[in-house]
Amino acid sequence: MKDQRRLCAHSTTLFAIKEVYDSIKSDCSSTLRSFLCHGPAHRYPVPIHAMDFKLLRVLNTRNVRFFDIPPEILKLVCLKYLALGCNKELPGSISTLLHLQFLIILRYVHIIKRGVVPYIPMEIWDMKNLQYLEVWDRDLPTPNSNSNAILDRVSDLLGVTTKSCTTEILKRIPNLSCLSLIMMQKPYDEDDDSNSLSGLANISEELQNLKILSIDVVNPDMKWDTMVPLSMFPSSLLTLTLTGLGYPWQYMNEIGSMLPNLGILKLQYYAFQGRKWNIESSCFLKLVDLVIEDTDLVELRAQHGSLPWLKLVSLRYCYKLKHLDWLCGNSEETPVIELVDCNPLVYASSEKFSESKCTIRGHRSYE
């Protein structure tokens, strides 16, 4: 490993071995530019933080557990990419990494405490070179109204909850193109408006990729129509992923008519629910890929004129789906119907499609 500039480890346990640790520290710690840990997650911390990588630019230890953010990492002033797993809050000194462009902080244990809102420090607004920010289960703090704080280089914001989706915050990230939100559904605070997405109404039309995940859904009568108003989806969206929201399928056609540029649509884990989805004509006119995963859908039909450019429809783990019916559109390529572990009746239903109009690709784990 003498004078190596790039080190990739596929087993983090190696760093608990003294000989390996000493060799890295003596042979390449002063020359290393990229240090990547791609091994499986390890339940105990390893002494990676004690190494002295003065010229390090890329540090990816997202599968390594840290009980606290190692202070040695905050001294790596050349870092441009930092990914790690830690349940403790970020210190304000994270802003000393002035060259950082990619910041990824994951949690390896998800514990939700009532009345506790985990925020990343206010100093995050001082990191002017940030382009990609992924901080799961943490939220951006709201700057003072008279502050000129702005993150105009950030294009991707992932893992925050809807508490970060306010007008005051989103207007300070003017070039956002990819947004991934977590919506918490709780058995208490039924009148809590913390899931409001009012800020989306004023979001930049530059937003092209939106992902909303609803987790811990325990209330079957949740007020989905007020928490996620469909009218707030920016018309510029090219990709939309929805998870666990429980919308009725009838509202799916509204999305298809008001998102004219949508090319990829992914609906996962009861994002929509109900027995039937009848896709109306003139809906999803630019949709190329449609993925429906884990739903109670029984019948899927597409009227003539809908989905004209569809190339792939992937139906996964739809155990109640029995009937599939639509007319293939104008796409120059033969559309593909992918069935993964679905109801056996839908395999029979799809056999009526001729090979000249579409290709059937099926997989059943019980075969």
N, C-alpha and C positions, 0 to 999 in steps of 0.2 A: 504493500500500500504506500510505498515511498512516494511522496510528492504528488499524490493523486489530487485531482481537482473535483472529482465527483465520486461520491460513495453512496451505494444503495444497499440496504440491508433487508433481507427477507425473513429475518428472525430477530426480534428485539431482545430476546433472551441473551443473545451474543454479548450485549453491552454489560451484562452482569458478570461476565467472565473477565477476570483481572488481566489476563494476557491480551485479550482482544482490546480491552479498554486502553491499556498502556500502549499497545502498538498504534492505535489510531491517534492517540494524543501525541506520541513522539514522531510518527512518520508523516502524518498529513494534516494535522490540525491547523497548521499555519498556512497551508496552500489550498485547503478545501473551499470550494465555491458552492457546491450543492450537496446536501445531506438528506437522503430520502429513506424513510422507514416504511416499507411496504408490507411488512409481515403482519400476521394476524394480531388482533388486539391482545394485550397482556394485562392480567389483572393487577399486577404490582408495578410500581414505578421502577424505572431503571436509571442508572446514573449518566444519562446523556447530557444533562444540563451542566455537568462539571467540566466538560471539554471546552477548550479555548479555540473557537473558530473565528478569528478576528476578521477574516475576509469573506465570511459566508454570506451568500446572497439568497439562497433558497434553503429553507428548513421545513421539511414535511415530516412531522411526527404525529399525525392525526390519530394513529392507532396506538400511541403510547399514552398511558395515563399519568397525568401530573396532579398531585394534590394541590399544589400552588403553582403559579406562573414562576418558573425559575428566574431569579434576578439576572443570571448570566445571559439569558436570552435577550433581555432588554438592553444589554450592552453591545449587541451585534448590530452596530450602526449601519452596516452595509446591506442589511437584509432588505430584499424586495418582495419576498414571498415567505409567509409564515403560516403554518397550519399545525395546530396542536389540540389535544383534548384535555380539558380541565373544567372542573365544576365550580371552582372559586371564581370570584369576579375579577375582571381585568383591572389592573392598577392604572392610575392616571399616567404613570410613567411610560405607558405604551406609546405615547406621542413622541417620545425621544427617538423612535425609529422613523426618522424623517423621510427615508427613501422607500418606505414600505408601500407597495402597490396592491398586494393581495393579502388579506387578513382573514383567516378561517379559524374560528374557535368553536369546538364541538363540546357537547356534554356527554359523558359516558354513563351517567346516572340521571334520570329525569325525575325529579321530585318537585311537585308543585305545592307550594305553601300558600295557604289562604292569606290574602292581604299583602303578600310580598311580590314586588315587581322587580325582577333583575334587570338592571340597566348596565350598559357599557358606559365608561366614564365620559364626562363632558369633553375631556381633552381629545376625543375622537374627531371632533370638528376642526382640530388643528392639523390633522394629517392630510395635507393638501394633495399628496401624490396618490392617495388611495383610488383604486379603480374597481376593486372587487371586495365586497364585505359580506362575509357569511358568519353569523353569530347566532347559532340556534338557541332558542328560548331566552334570548336577551333582546333588549330594545334600545333604540337610539334615544338619548335624552333630548328634551326640547330646549333649545337655546333661548336666552332672553330675547324678548321681542325687539329690543334695540341692538341686538348683536348682528354683526355682518358675517357670521359663520356660514360657510357654504362648502359643499363637497361637489364641485362642478366636474370632477373627473370620474366620479363613481357611476358606473353603468350597470352594475349588478349588486342587488341587495337581497340577501337570502336568509331565511330562518327567523326573522323577526316576527313578533305577533302583531295583531292589528293595532296595538297601542302605538306603533310607529307609523301607522297609516293616517296621519293627521295632515291637514293643510300646512301647518306651520313647519312640519318636518319635511314633507315631500317637496315643498317649494324650494328647499335648500339643497335638493339633489336634482337639479334641473335636467340632467342628461341621462336619467335612469331609463334603461331599455329592458331590464329583466328584474322582476320583483317576485319573491316567493314569501308568502305570508302563512303564518300558523294561526288558526282560530281555535281558541279554547272554549269548549262547551263544558259547563260545570253544573253540578247539582244544586249549587247555592247561588245567591245573587241573581235571581231570575230577571231582575229589572236592570241588571248591570249593562251599561252601554259601551263597555270597553271593547266590544267586538265591532263597533261602528267602523264602516269603511268610507266615511264621508270625505276623507281626503282624496280618494280616487277621482272624485268629480273634477278636481283641479289639477290632476296629474298631467305631465307633459304628454303630448301626442307621440313622443319618441318611444314610449313604452311598447314593446313588441312581444314580450314574453311574460305571462302572468300565471302564477301557480298559487292556489289557495288550498291549504290542507286543514281540515277540521278534525280535531282529535278529542278523545274522551267524550264522545257524544253519549249522553245518558238520558236526555230528555226527548222523548219521541214527538213532543209538541213544540219543538224549538221554533223560534220566530225567524226562520230563514229569510223571509221576505223583507224584513227590516235590517237584518244583519248583513246580507249580501245583496243589495239592490242591483238587479241586472243592468239597469240603466247606467251604472257607474263603470262598466267595463269600457275602457278606451277603444274607440273604433279602429285604432292603429294596430291592434293585437294581431300577431301572426301565429302565436302559439298560446294555447290556454289549457291548463291542467287544473282540474277540480277534484277534490278528494273528500268524501264523507260529509257532504253538506245536506243531503236528503231532499233536494228539490224534487217536485213533481215533474215528470217528463214533458208535460205540456209547455213548460217554460224553456225547454231546450230550443224550440223553434224561434223564440224571441232572440236568443243568442245568435242563431244562424242568420237572422235577418239584419241584426244591427252590428255584426262584425264582418263586414264585406271582404276583408283581407285575410281572414283566418285560414291557415293552411294545415295546422296540426291541432287536433282536439283529443285530449285524454281525460276520460271520466273513470275514476277509480273509487272502490270501496263505498258504494252507495252514494256517489256524488249526486245521482238522481235516482229516484225510486218510483216504483209503480209497475203495473203489468204490461203496459203497451206504450211504445213510442212510434208515432206515425209522423215521419219526417215530411213536412209540407214542401210543396213545389217552390222553387226559387229560394231554397235555403242552402246555406253553406256552398255558395257558388265557386269558391276557390279551395275548398277543403281537399287535401290530398291524403292525409292519414287520419283515421278515426280509430281510437282504442277505447274499448269498454271493458272494464275489469271488475269482477265481483259485484254483481247486481242482482236484483230480483226480477229483472226484465223477462217477460214470457214471449212477447211478440215484437218484432222489429220490422217495420215496413217503411219504404221510401217511395213517395209519390213521384210521378214522372216530372222531370225538370229539377229535381233536387240532386245534390252531390254529383254534378256533371263531370268533375275532374278527379274523382276519388280513385286512388291507386291501391290503397290498402285499408281494409277494415279488419281489425284484430279483436276478436271476442274471446276473453279469457275468464275462466272460472265462472261462467254464467250457467249455473246448474239448473235454473228454471226455464231457460230459453228453449222454446219449442219450434218457433216459426220465424223464418228469415225470408224476406221478399223485397226486392227492389230491381229497378231497371238500370243496367250499367249505362254510364254517361258517354261523354265525348272524348275521354282520355285516349291518347294514342297508344298507351300501354294497356295490356290486359290487366284489369284489376285483380287483386289477390284477396281472397277471403281466408283469413287465418282463424282457425278454431282450436282453442287450447283448453282441454278439460271442461267441455261444455256438456249439456244435456244430450244424450244420444239422439233424441228426436230432431235436434237442429242439424246434425250431420246428415240425416235423411232428407231434411228440408232443403239443404244446400245442394243436393245431388241433381236437382232439376235445372241448375244453371249449366248451360252448355260450356264446353271448354273454349269455344271461340269468343265467349263474352266475358268469362272470368275464370280465374284459377282458384281451386279449392286446396287449401293446405291445412291438414288437421293433425292434431296430436292428442292422444288420450293416454294418461298415465297408467290406466288400468289395463291397457292392451298388452 
